[in-house]
Amino acid sequence: MGTQETAREVADQAAEWATRIDAGTIDPDTNETLRRWLEADPRHRGALLRAEAALSFLDRGRALAGVVPKPEPRPIWIRRKLLFAGAALAAGIAGVAILLTPPHRYDTRVGEIRQVPLSDGSLVAINTQSAVEVAMHPDLREVTLTRGEAWFKVAHDKKRPFIVSAGRIRVRAVGTAFSVHRHDDGADVLVTEGVVETWTVGEEERRVRVEAGSKAYVAEYEPPKSIQASADIERSLAWREGQIVLEGETLDDAVAQFNRYNARKLVISDASLAQEKLVGQFRATEPLTFADAVATTLGATVVEDGDTIRLSRGARR
């Protein structure tokens, strides 16, 4: 018959687990070990809650959701020493949830549009060639847009803000719907419901509120500006239904949009043709149908060459 662990041994183990979770070193195998440890003794869960609370108390000065860069993780033994020093102060803190799993990552291939329901009741629509990471915390819902574009329908939860990071750009919502399209030097933010706040890390005093029917381009080194653009927003988000809607865009811009969704690329061989403007609605994954429409509308030539569809001036052959 085994000897029951002392209260100090339980606290030591809980401190070790809390610091490992805080440092982000929990992989699937370790997570299973943690699950078994929690189930082995009724005292374990409470001890880990108190340890997590102690870390939360010690780290309260850190900015929420990466508004300022987070410091490098401290060595485990230092974290444990600080943890025990703050444990008495945090002993009365309750209700701290335990994050047992790493962030979920969702990637889309060329031409793929994916809808992902989240555990909090929110919904994410992910555009082609995009990547999103989602992490649910006790006081924060944190999303990182690694590349591409996504639209978020956010479940209302005042106690847990929903923050999207795109490089140095941040977008904060509680219960609303909006999209973020990441670029090399910033991000487009389009709001379809409610209100969001957006800013650039290091420029928090210049944060801007963007309301439904408005959009903002948030640049890395320029203050954001919100403008009304209801019609533009609806067209820009037509990708959620697999559509591309053109209202006076140049052929060059239209081709760039189609090439995001297709391995078979459109190429404009005539520079003057590239500036012609178009109006219409098309399936994003049907570049040849679009090319045929261009031929009819602009009198262009369409030449299919393997994975390339060439557009040039002249009567169609």
N, C-alpha and C positions, 0 to 999 in steps of 0.2 A: 504494500500500500504506500503510495507516494506521499511525501511530506508537502503540506500546503505552503504555498509561497507566502512570504511575509509581505506586509503592506509596502515596505520599502522596495522589495524586489519587484512587486507589481508596478510601483511608481517608476522604477528604473527602466523596466521594459517599455512602459507606456511612453516615457520620455524619448527612448530610442526610436520607437515607431513614429512618434510625432515629428521628430527632427528629420527622419527619412522621408516622410510624406511632404514636409515643408520644403525639403531640398529637391523634390521631384525625382527621387531615385527608386520609386516603386514600379517594378515591371510586373507583368502578369504572374510569373512564378512567385515573386515576393508577395504579391497581393493575395494569393491563395494561402500563403503562410500566415499573413496577417488575419485573414478570415478565420483560420483555424485557431489562432491565438485568442481572438475575440470570443469565440464560442467555447473555449476551454474553461473559462471561469467567469461568473457573472460580474466580478469586480473589474475585469479587463476593460469593458466598454466604458464604464464610468471613469476609470483612470485615464483612458485615452482622451475622453472628452475634456477632462481637466487639463491634460497636457496640451491639447490643441488650444484650449482657452488661454493657457499661459503664454503660448507662442503668439497668439493673437494680441494679447495684452502687450507683449514686448515689441511687437512689430506694428503697433497701431500708428506709429509716426510715418510709416511708408505710404506713399501716395497710392490711391485706389486705381486699379486697372492699368498701371503703367503710365499714369499721367506724367511722372518723372521716372527715369530709368531706375529699375530695381537694383540694389547692390548685389554683388556676387555672393552666393551662399557661403555662410561661414562654416568652418570645419565642424564636423559632428560633435566633437568633444567640447568645443566652445559653446555650441548651441545648447548642449545638455546642461552645461554649467549655468548658463543664463536661464535656462528653463526652470531649474530647481530654485534659482534665486527669485523668480517671479511667480512660482507656483502658489505660494501662500496668498499673494495679492489676487490671483485669478481663481481661487478655489470656489468662490461663490458664483462664478459665471456659468450659466447653463445654456442648453439648447444649441451648442456648437455642433454642426454636422460634420461628418467625417468623409473626406474625399478619398475613396478607395481605388478609383480607376483613373488612368491618365486621360487627357483630352481626347475626344473623338475627332478623327480627321475624315473629311469627305472630299474626294477628287472627282472631277468630271473629265471625260475624254473629249476629243474633237466631235462636235455635233451633239453631245449629250447634254440634256437639261434634266436636273434631278431635284425632286422635292423631298425634304427630310423633316419629319416631325421630331421635335425636341422633347426631352423629358418634362419640361416645365409647361408644355402646351403650346409653345411657339412653333412656327413653321419657317423653314428656310428653303427658298428656291435658288438653286445654284446653276449659273449659266455655263456655257461651254468653256472648256479649258480653264477651269477655276479650281481653287482649293480653299477649304474652310476648316478651321479647327474650333471645336466647341468645348468649353470647360464650365461646369456648373459648380459654384461655390456657395457657402452658406449665405453670404451677403452680396453676391455678385454673379451675373451671368456673363461670361467672357467669351467673345468670338474673335478669332484672328483670321482675316482675309489674306491668305498668303499670296494669292494671285487671282486675277479675273474679277468676277462680278457675282453678287448675290443679293436677293431680295428677302427681307425679314418681316414676318408678321408676328409681332411680339405679344406674348401673353402678359396681361397686366399684373404687376407685382411690385408695389411701392418699396418693399423691403429689399428687393434685389434688382438694381438697375441692370439694364442690358447694354453692354458696351462692345462696340465693334472696333477693332484695331486694324488699320491698313497702313503698314509702315509707321510713320510718325503721326498719322491722322487718327483721330478718335471721334466716334459718333456714339452718343448716349441717349437711350430711350428707356421708358418704363413700360408703356403699353401703346404701341403705335405700329405703323408699317412704313418701311423705307428700303431703299436699295443703296448699295455702295459699289462703285466700280473703280477698282484700283488701277492707277497709272504709275509710270516711273517717277513722276514728280509730284504726285498728289492723288486725289480721289474725287469722283463725282458722287454727290449725295442727293438722292431724289426722294421726296417724302410724299407718300400717297394717303396716309392717315396720321392724325395726331401731330405731335411736335417732337423734334429731336434737337439736341445741342451738339455742335461739332467744333473741333479745335485742332490745333497742331501741338504736339508735345513741345514744351518750352515756350509756347505762346498762349497759355491758358487764359490770360486776361483778355484775349481777343476772340473768345468763343462766341459763336453765333447760333441763334435759334432759327431753325428752318421748319416752317409750318407746312401742312398738307397743301399740295398743289404748287409747292415751291421746290427749287433745287439750288445747290451751291457747289461750286468747285473749290475744294480745299487744297491749296497748294502747300508744298513743303515750307516755303519761306515767304508767303504772302498771306495777309489776313483774308479769311473767307468772306464772301458776299452772297446773300440770299436773294433770289429773284423769282417772280411768279412765272410759272411755265407749265400750266396744267396740261395743255395739248402736247407739249414736248415730252412730258413725263409718260403719258399714255403710249406714245409712239416708241419711246426709248425702252419701255418695259414690255413691248409686244413679244419679246423673246420668251416670256413665260408660257406663251401659247405656241411657241415654235414659229413665230412670224417675224418678218422684217417689213416695216412700214416706212415708205419713203414719201416725203412731202417737200420736194424741191431740193433734196440732196444731190450732189454731183455724182456722176457715174463712178468716179474715183472713190468717193466715200462709200457708195453702195457696194462696190466690189470688196472693199476692206471689210465691210460687215459680213458679206457672204463667206469670205475666206476664213473667218473665225470659226465657222460651223462645218466646214467641208475639207476633206483631204484633197478633193479635186478642186484645183484653184482656178479662179478667173484671172486673166491677164489682159490688160489694155495695151494694145500695140500702137495706138495712135494717140499722141498727147492731146490733140485738140478734142478728141472724143471724150477724154477723161473729164472735161469740165461741163459736159452736157448735164442738164438737170432732169430728174425723173420724179414721177408720182405713181404710187401703186403699192399693193400689198402682196407679199410673196412668202412661200414656205422657205424657211431659212436653209433647209437641207436639199433644196432643188435648184442648184446653180444653173443647170442647163435650161430649165424653164425660164429663169430670169434672163439668161442670155438670149433666148428666143424672143422675149418681150422687148429687149433692147434692140434686136435686129429689126423688129416690126416698127417700133416707135422711132428709132433714130436712123433707120436704113443702114445698119451696121452689118459687117461680115462676121460670121461665127465659124471658127475652125476648131474642131475637136482634135486634140493631140495627146492621147494617153490621159494622164491626170491633169491636163491643162486645157482650159477652154479660152481661146483667144478671141478678143473683140477688136475690130479695126474698122476704118471707114470704108464705104463702098457697098454696093448691092450684095445681098447675101447669096452665097453659092450653094 
